[in-house]
Amino acid sequence: MLAATLDWWRGAGVDHAFGDEARGWLADETAPPASPAAADRKPAAAAPTAAAPATLGGNPATWPASLDDFARWWLTEPTLDPAPAARRVPPMGQAGADLMVLVPTPEQGDEAVLLAGREGKLLDAMLAAMGLSRDRIYLAAALPARVPVPDWPELGGKGIRPVLAHHIMLAAPKKLLILGRSLASTLVDHDPANKSQSSRAFNHDGRSLPVLAGYDLETLLARPALKAGVWKQWLEWTGSEFL
């Protein structure tokens, strides 16, 4: 009976089985089922990203409130620079000086005294021409230890400006001379009303401080012809009041 039925369907041209339910005929039915452990396995977690670099100076609420305390903090605060205290150079001078001179970084070979080499000799000559000396100014570097080519945009992103602003406010000078144009651009904004690109103002917490920005000492040593322009800017800025 079964054989006769099959022969009838073959005669009708039906030689395969059909059904209403779809079936994956091409699937490998002999493949073993996934193990419970594999089914429960979660995708591997992504590798943790590197921690964001610490803000320079750390928490502003803990910053020193006096200039003397700032000098000690400048030599030891770990977020300011990876260099140990032995390689850091302190600022020098008293609060309320007629002029604060800010340079980008200590000079090569500086240890206990800031700008003790060729750059320092050039600064001393400039101060003498200006009718000043180191004991009448406040001298500081923007960085505690020597950095040959500081990346000022990167340092700006890490928060160097608030640290420098705090330093300047504690020093409380009457005028600020920044010897380093890239440093000046990081610290202060140019006032479009001023004709001279070197004449600026440092504004912080409601206080405004006159600023003159010039070439850094290393550049002036390498290109002596630039000294005349710096001197002219100084005379225009001060009206020869220090002479």
C-alpha positions in Angstrom: 0.0 0.0 0.0 2.8 2.4 1.0 4.8 1.5 -2.1 1.8 2.1 -4.3 1.2 5.5 -2.7 4.8 6.6 -3.3 4.6 5.4 -6.9 1.5 7.5 -7.4 3.2 10.7 -6.1 6.3 10.0 -8.3 4.1 9.7 -11.3 2.6 13.1 -10.4 6.1 14.6 -10.4 6.4 14.9 -6.6 9.6 13.3 -5.4 10.4 15.5 -2.4 8.7 16.1 0.9 7.0 19.4 1.5 5.6 21.0 4.6 4.0 24.2 5.8 6.7 25.1 8.3 10.0 26.6 7.0 13.0 24.5 7.7 16.7 25.3 7.4 17.6 22.3 5.2 21.2 23.6 4.6 21.9 23.9 8.4 24.3 21.4 9.8 22.0 19.4 12.0 25.0 17.5 13.3 26.6 20.6 14.9 26.7 20.4 18.7 24.5 22.9 20.6 26.2 25.8 22.2 27.4 25.2 25.7 25.6 27.0 28.5 28.9 28.7 29.4 29.3 30.0 25.9 25.7 31.2 25.9 26.1 33.1 29.1 29.5 34.5 28.2 29.4 38.4 28.1 31.4 40.5 25.6 34.8 41.4 26.9 34.8 44.8 28.5 36.6 47.6 26.7 40.1 48.4 28.0 39.9 51.4 30.4 41.0 54.7 28.9 44.0 56.5 30.3 43.2 58.8 33.2 43.0 62.5 32.3 46.1 64.4 33.3 46.0 66.2 36.6 45.1 69.9 36.6 48.2 72.0 37.2 48.3 73.1 40.8 45.6 70.7 41.9 42.6 72.1 43.9 42.7 76.0 43.9 41.1 76.0 47.3 44.4 74.6 48.7 46.7 77.1 47.0 49.0 79.3 49.2 47.6 82.6 50.4 50.9 84.3 50.8 53.9 84.9 48.5 56.3 83.2 50.9 54.1 80.1 51.1 53.8 80.1 47.3 57.5 79.9 46.8 57.7 76.8 49.0 54.6 75.3 47.3 56.2 76.1 43.9 59.1 73.8 44.7 57.1 70.8 46.0 53.6 70.7 44.4 53.7 67.4 42.3 51.1 68.5 39.7 53.2 71.5 38.6 56.0 69.6 37.1 57.4 66.0 37.3 60.8 67.4 38.2 61.9 66.9 41.8 62.5 69.8 44.1 66.3 69.7 43.4 65.7 70.7 39.8 63.1 73.4 40.5 64.1 77.0 40.8 62.2 79.5 43.1 61.1 83.0 42.1 62.9 85.9 43.7 61.9 89.3 45.0 59.3 91.0 47.3 55.6 91.6 46.8 54.6 95.0 45.5 57.6 95.6 43.3 57.6 98.2 40.6 58.0 95.6 38.0 57.5 91.8 37.7 59.5 90.0 35.0 58.1 86.7 34.0 60.1 84.4 31.8 58.9 81.1 30.3 61.3 78.7 32.1 64.5 78.6 34.1 67.7 78.8 32.2 69.8 75.8 31.4 72.0 75.1 34.5 69.9 77.1 37.0 69.8 75.7 40.5 69.2 77.9 43.5 69.1 81.2 41.5 66.8 81.9 38.6 68.6 83.1 35.4 72.1 82.5 36.6 73.7 82.1 33.2 73.9 84.0 29.9 70.2 84.8 29.8 70.5 86.3 33.3 73.4 88.5 32.3 71.4 89.8 29.4 68.5 90.5 31.8 70.8 92.3 34.2 72.0 94.5 31.4 68.5 95.3 30.3 67.5 96.2 33.9 70.5 98.5 34.3 69.5 100.3 31.1 66.0 100.6 32.5 67.3 102.1 35.7 66.4 98.9 37.6 68.1 96.0 39.3 67.1 92.6 40.5 66.6 93.8 44.0 63.9 96.2 42.7 61.9 93.7 40.7 60.1 90.4 41.2 61.5 87.7 38.9 59.7 84.5 38.2 59.5 81.7 35.6 56.2 80.3 34.4 57.4 76.8 34.9 59.3 75.5 38.0 62.0 73.5 36.1 63.8 73.9 32.8 61.8 72.9 29.7 63.6 73.5 26.4 60.5 74.0 24.3 57.3 74.4 26.4 54.0 73.4 24.7 52.0 76.4 25.7 48.7 75.3 24.1 48.9 72.0 26.0 49.9 73.8 29.3 47.0 76.2 28.8 44.6 73.3 28.5 46.0 71.8 31.7 45.3 75.1 33.6 48.6 77.0 33.8 46.9 80.4 33.4 45.0 80.2 36.8 48.3 79.2 38.5 50.2 82.1 37.0 47.3 84.5 37.7 47.4 83.4 41.4 51.2 84.0 41.4 50.9 87.4 39.9 48.1 88.5 42.3 50.2 87.4 45.3 53.3 89.3 43.9 51.1 92.3 43.3 53.5 94.3 41.0 52.7 97.6 39.5 53.7 96.5 36.0 54.3 93.1 34.3 57.0 92.4 31.7 56.6 89.1 30.0 59.7 88.0 28.1 58.2 85.3 25.8 55.5 86.0 23.3 54.0 82.5 23.3 53.8 82.7 27.0 52.1 86.1 26.9 49.5 84.8 24.4 48.7 82.0 26.9 48.4 84.4 29.8 46.8 87.6 28.5 44.6 88.6 25.7 45.6 91.4 23.3 43.5 94.5 23.5 42.5 95.4 19.9 42.3 99.1 20.9 46.1 99.1 21.4 48.1 99.8 18.4 51.1 97.8 19.7 50.7 94.1 19.7 53.1 93.9 22.6 51.0 96.3 24.8 48.4 94.3 26.7 46.6 94.2 30.0 46.3 91.3 32.5 42.8 91.2 34.0 42.0 89.0 36.9 39.4 89.2 39.7 38.6 92.8 38.9 42.2 93.9 38.8 43.9 95.2 35.6 47.7 95.2 35.3 49.6 96.8 32.5 51.6 94.2 30.5 54.4 94.5 28.0 55.2 91.3 26.0 58.6 90.9 24.3 60.9 88.3 22.9 62.3 85.7 25.3 65.9 86.1 26.4 67.1 83.1 24.5 65.8 84.6 21.2 67.4 88.0 22.0 70.7 86.3 22.5 70.4 84.5 19.2 69.2 87.6 17.3 70.7 90.7 18.9 69.1 93.0 16.3 65.8 92.5 18.1 67.0 94.3 21.2 66.5 97.7 19.6 62.8 97.0 19.1 62.3 95.7 22.6 64.0 98.9 24.0 61.7 101.1 21.9 58.7 99.3 23.1 59.9 99.7 26.7 60.3 103.4 26.3 56.9 103.8 24.7 55.3 101.7 27.4 56.9 103.3 30.4 57.5 106.9 29.2 61.1 106.4 30.6 59.6 106.6 34.2 62.1 104.0 35.5 65.2 105.9 34.2 
